[in-house]
């Protein structure tokens, strides 16, 4: 840093201290405005938002919703050992409960054994196939072939094989047309069924709503825990209430300003951005810890008064704090190139969040550090002597044996890094929640009692009027699907339930009178007796008049490995293509295999798809900032390596341990780079300052290891505890993210205290001193020649 830059920075520091009350008023005004606007930020409860806009799987799912009206299905499941009682007591109870649920606002229809029973009664009446008094519950007649066939068709859909598990399928109005938020409908369904035996409310919208409900609740709870733990580190380490409250104020103001910006820009909080406040807290505390350590040195070691000490601290920390906030922002900026919109939006949120933290550090610290005479100074940290000795011993060993240390580190990382080839993706969405959570209990109940909670749909272009030839092809396709087995899944049937209108039509055709009707008339008759079911089985594309589609509903077990799930989806698609080859055009496919199971199976894959791209972008963006800061390509490489290696080692360790990658791993590379680089920036800034004052490389490393090493250690402890608070989340990806970033921070600390000095020792051997010596030698040899020439010329 040149003398002119030093003077300019010192002048700015003096101005900050002299204008501290004006700056505090500005901060208060910003806080008031941000507090009023922060409530405009909304939460986006959408799984579809976690996919890239051009993802084919998302396009198919949205096309399914568009064609069939976006109706969502919720299943209310309970246990009733009297369901098939001959006196009809269980069926009567089911009828009453179905009516209760059908009266809930935004429930546009229900399907259960009660509705099938009513349909049978109407079918018998239509065909005039019975004489005398009609049977009130024909579905319970074990001797009626029609009833037996219907029960077999809707097995594992409206009732379980155990003949006591009851499912009432509720059709919910599409969200755009709903009269109230979806979670209110789900809560009412739960309240109605609360006293039913072993009742569970499950289905796609329940999974989504409960998942995001957990995240919203977690966000509030984890914010407090994260803030409390990190502030507690400052309170315990430095024993100062004042310096405990300063980072709290910076975090709160930065969070309010970020949320206000979200509301203004129209960005929404999502599954990805639920840890926004926790990460802002981490950045704020890490910055303040470095300022505390430097301020205490100026007060205790140099004996300066409070105002002078703060001026010196701000002057010495202004550039490091600026560069660390910029490199952190650069790490998050890399997320903005992600194709998954919530990740890109989160990247922009954190870029502005880093800027707000930087701004609030200089707005708040001058006034809050000097206000009043109480608790003026941070105290010495417990165990500081031990830490200094450890840092001193480590620096001496590294300086003397850099090659040996480097070989050991590289060998260990090579072994760990090879584990990355063993990484696998977690596709069971229920594993995103703790196993004792309500969501998992509900899904497990459906998995055990109804043969699986994974829902898939096959959509096939149908003729304008149904005909026998088309239904026969559908029958053959469904038989192939029921016989589909997967070698990797022990050869058991891959699908536990396959149903469409073709099944119902085949049953009613067994009655001669109904068999004489055309398939189109039979479908219209079914639409009269079972309107909700018929509307979801075959419909016309609302955007294209005369274009009709036929739907086959499938169910499989949700809790399968990634490999089995992908193999199943591919097997279904191949089966459909063989049955309807004319609808398999890749450019304009008319048939498709989609559904929530397909989305969930590829959700993590979609989120992780951008991991490598964002990681490379983070390295490039951060490298550019470092290049601007230090104007040395060598220092860029030296700075990046200690932060890249821990991430490689951590991901490799996951592979060796067999821990599957979930959504929590989607951002750890870019985020970890952006956070761990802070310690490197502080280290290199002081290192270069020492070198500019004429110190040798070993001397400079000893000094930096002693001074910056302490601050980096304290800030890393705060970071690890802060991210550790995320491990209390109900949402496992949040736990995963907190644990992995915390571990990467520890790896970054070790890298900054071991790998970084090794690299400096090996590749920065007094470059500046050598340049100065070379310059001095050149000057001394050139000066006499110039003098001689002048004398000769004269």
C-alpha positions, 0 to 999 in steps of 0.5 A: 500500500502506498503512503498516499493510500495510507493517508487517504484511508486514515483520513476516511477512518478519522471522518467515520469516527468524527461523524459517528452520530450522523452515521448512527442517525442514517442507520436508524432511518434505514432501519425504520424504512427497512422494518416497514418494507420487510413484511412485503417479502413472500414465501414461494411454496412451490416445488416446481420453482426448484427446476430450471425453466427449460427442464423437460421434466418440469414442462411435462408436469406443467402440461399435465396440470394444464390439461387436467385443470391443475386439480390436486389430490389429498388422501385422508387415510384412517383405520377401520376394522369394520370397513367390510362389516356385513351390516354396513356399519363401517361403510355407513361411517365412511359415507358420513365422513366422505360427506364431511370432507366434500363440504370443505371449501375448495374440495371439489370432489371426493372418491372412496368406497362410499362413492363406488358403492353409490356408483354400483347402485346407479349402474344396477338401476341403469341396467335394470339388472336387479329385482325387488328392493335395491341393496343399500351396500352392493360393494360389500356383496362378496358374491357379486362379480361386479363389486368384486372387480371394482374392489380389486381395481381400486385396491390400494387406492380407496382401501388397503389389501388388509380390508381395514385401511380406508382412503378418502381421495379429496380433489382440491381446486387448482390453486389459482381458483382456490378461495383460500390458501392451500394450508388452510384446506389441509389444516381443516381436513386434519381437524375433521379427521383428528379423532379418526383411528390412526388418521393421516392426511397425505398427498402431494400438496400436503408434502409441499405445504408441510415441507415449507411450513417446516422451513418457515418455522425453522427459519425463525427458530434457527435465526435466533439460535444461530445469532445466539450461539455466535454472539455467545462466542463473542461474549464468552471469548471477549467478555464484553456486553458492548461487543456482544450487542454490536454484531447483533445490531449489524445482523438485524439491520442487514437482515431487515434491509435485505428483506426490504429489498426482496419485497421491493424487487419482488423476489420470494423466499424459497426452500433455498433461501430459508437460511438467509438470516443465518448466513448474514449473521455468520458474515457479520460476526466473522467481520466483527471478530477481526475488528475486536481483535485489532481494536483490543491490540491497539488498546492493550498493547499500544496503550491508545485511548478509545478514539485513537484505537478505533481510528487505527483499527478502522484504518487498518481493517478498512481494506481487509473488511472491504475485500472480504465482503467483496470476495464473499459477495463474489462467491454468492454471485456465482450462484446467480448463473444457476438455472434453478431460479430460487438458487439464482435469486438467493445468490442475488439476495446474498450479494446485496446482503454482503454489501449491507453488512459492509455498509452497516459495519461502518455505519454502526461500529464508530458510534456503538464502540465509543458511546458511553463509558461502560464496558469499554474494552473487550477482554483477553480470550480464555486460552489465548496463551495456549492458542498463541503457543500452538500457532507459534510452534506450527509456523516454525515447523511449516517454515522449516519443513514446507515440502514435508507438510505439503506432501502430507497434506496433498497425499491426504487430500488425494485419498479423500478426493478420490471418494468423490467418484463414489458420491450418490444422490438421495432421491427419497424426498421423505428423507429430507425430514426427520424420521419422527416428523408428521410428514414421514409418519404419514408417508410411511403409513401409506407405504405400508397400508396402501402399497406405496406413496409414489404417484406417477401419471401417464398421459396419452393422446386419445381420439375425440370419441373413445373407441374399443380399439383404443381401450384395448391398446390401453388394456394391453399397456396396463397389463405390461405395466403391471408385469413390469419388474426391475432387476435391481429391485429383486424382480418384484412388481415395480408398480403397486397400482395401475388404474384408468377408465379402461379398468372401470369400462372393462368391468361394466362391459361384463354386463351384457346390457352395458356392453351394447353401449359404445365406449363414449356413452359408457364414459359419459355415464360414468361421468354422471355417477363418478364425476370427479374420477371421470374428469381426471381420467379423460379430458380435452386440452383447454388450449386446443379444441378437439384435442383429447387426452387419456390418463393412467394413474400409477402408484409405486413405493416412494422409498426407493434408491435413486438407481431404482427410481430412475430405472422405473421411470425409464422402464415405464417410458419404454413400455409406453413407447412400445404400446404407442410408437406413433406418439413417441416423436421427441420433438412433439411428443404426444404421450408423456410419463410424469407426476410428482414422483418423477419430479421428486426423483429428479429434484436433487439432481436438478438442484445439484446440476449447477454445483460444478458450474457455480463452483467454477464461477465462484473461483473465477469471480473471487479470483478476479476480486483478489487480482484487483486487490493484490495485483498478483496472479501468483497470490490469486492462485495461492489464495484460492488453493487453500479454499478449494482443497477442503471442499474437495476433501469434504465431498470425497469424505462423503463419498467414502462414508456413503452419505448421499447428496441431498439439496443441502449440498447444492450450494456448499462449494460456492458458499464455502468458497465465499466464506472461507476466503475471508480468513485468507484475505485477512492473512494475505493483507497483513502478510503483504503489509509486513513484506512492504515494511521489509520483513522476510517471508519467514518473519512475516509468516510468524507475525501473521500466524500470531496476529491474524491466526488468532482472529481467524480461529475465533471467527471460525469458532463462531462460524462453526457454532452458527452453522451448527445451529442449523443442525437442529432443523426439521429439514434434513437438507438444512442440517446437511448444509449447516454441517457441511459448511461448518466442516468446510469452515474448519477445513478452511481454518486448517488450510489457512494456517497450514496450506497457505503458509506452506505455499507462501514459503515455497513460492513467495520467497522474498520476491519483493526483497529480491526485486528491491535488491536487484533494483539497488544493484542496477542503480549502483552500477548505472550511476557511475556510467551516467556520470562518466558520460556527462563528464565526457560530453562536457 
